[in-house]
Amino acid sequence: MTELITFGETPLRLSPSGNERLERARQASIQADGTASNVAAAAGEIGAKTLWLSKLPDSPLGRRVKSQLEEQGVDTAVAWSDQPDHRQGLTFREDGVTPRESKYYHDRGNTAAATATPADFPMDRVQDTEIIFAGLGTAVLSKQAAETTGALLRAASGGGAMTAVDLDYSRGLAPPDTYSGVLEELAGEIDVLFADEADAREALDRSGGPRELANTIADEYDLEIIVVRRSNRGAVALRDSPGTNIIHEREAIETETVDPTGENGAFAGAFLEQLIDGSDTARSLTYAVAAATLTRTLPGPFLTLAEAELDAVAEDVVDKSK
């Protein structure tokens, strides 16, 4: 049985070496970097049985995505498109150093993933998973993508699965009101929502600190669990259940950041893997912060662990948060 299924587009990310600007760069690294696939990779690295669903163009770029994910150990169920106008999504990341901000530039129009339908995927496996995860960064690509996201969440929920979604907000991909509109449409199908503090304020037009955001968003969308990642890389989580409706907080550990691009995927992947393993919200949050911390110290978007590494960092997170 697959324990965690994730659905979403995985763009190819091109990044100039060092802190070079795109307009001057002559070389760039290529990574398959998508929220849903990063979540599957992280949860699988920790120990969950995972599966990534997506639709790709039957082209060298589409095959490049699949091959890199499988090299990372991600199990995939890909629907292939041979339509010449169905593209592979691309993102371009320019790493900045303070005071210059890092920036993303999206080239994700008319992608194969935006045309995905429920019939493209093994619905029997979707209905037999423990948790399903999707990012709104895919759902905002098209009306069809939003409808497919909702259908997959409903199918999994109908089989008894927990449904999880990341706000996955990225400036320039779609307007903030598109994110809030899609979230409103899908809210009835969502049990768990992940969101960055600053992104929740901008995309959902909310105010307040992480604790206030968690309470407000959980109440408005009737969520079972809301997790808000702080701007300083700590996080808070609220679980709406009788007798335990309290906010848990975890502080981040200071590290040298090698590559921050995979931390949100690692965070959500570790949190969900812990829920699958039977952990409570507090322990799940601890391991989420620990996984995000480790991923920041590695090049590329994927969590890769040495034995006992995650447990040791999780202990440090608990000690820092006391």
HELIX and SHEET records of a PDB file:
HELIX    1   1 THR A   35  ILE A   46  1                                  12    
HELIX    2   2 PRO A   60  GLU A   71  1                                  12    
HELIX    3   3 ALA A  112  THR A  115  5                                   4    
HELIX    4   4 PRO A  118  ASP A  120  5                                   3    
HELIX    5   5 MET A  123  VAL A  126  1                                   4    
HELIX    6   6 LEU A  136  ALA A  139  1                                   4    
HELIX    7   7 LYS A  143  GLY A  158  1                                  16    
HELIX    8   8 PRO A  176  LEU A  186  1                                  11    
HELIX    9   9 ALA A  187  GLU A  189  5                                   3    
HELIX   10  10 GLU A  197  LEU A  204  1                                   8    
HELIX   11  11 PRO A  210  TYR A  221  1                                  12    
HELIX   12  12 GLU A  263  ILE A  276  1                                  14    
HELIX   13  13 THR A  281  ARG A  296  1                                  16    
HELIX   14  14 GLU A  309  SER A  321  1                                  13    
SHEET    1   A 9 THR A  76  SER A  81  0                                        
SHEET    2   A 9 THR A  50  PRO A  57  1                                        
SHEET    3   A 9 LEU A   4  PHE A   7  1                                        
SHEET    4   A 9 ILE A 131  GLY A 135  1                                        
SHEET    5   A 9 MET A 162  ASP A 166  1                                        
SHEET    6   A 9 VAL A 192  ASP A 196  1                                        
SHEET    7   A 9 ILE A 225  ARG A 229  1                                        
SHEET    8   A 9 ALA A 235  ARG A 239 -1                                        
SHEET    9   A 9 ILE A 247  ARG A 250 -1                                        
SHEET    1   B 4 ALA A  28  ALA A  32  0                                        
SHEET    2   B 4 LEU A  12  PRO A  16 -1                                        
SHEET    3   B 4 LEU A  90  GLU A  94  1                                        
SHEET    4   B 4 LYS A 103  ASP A 107 -1                                        
END                                                                             
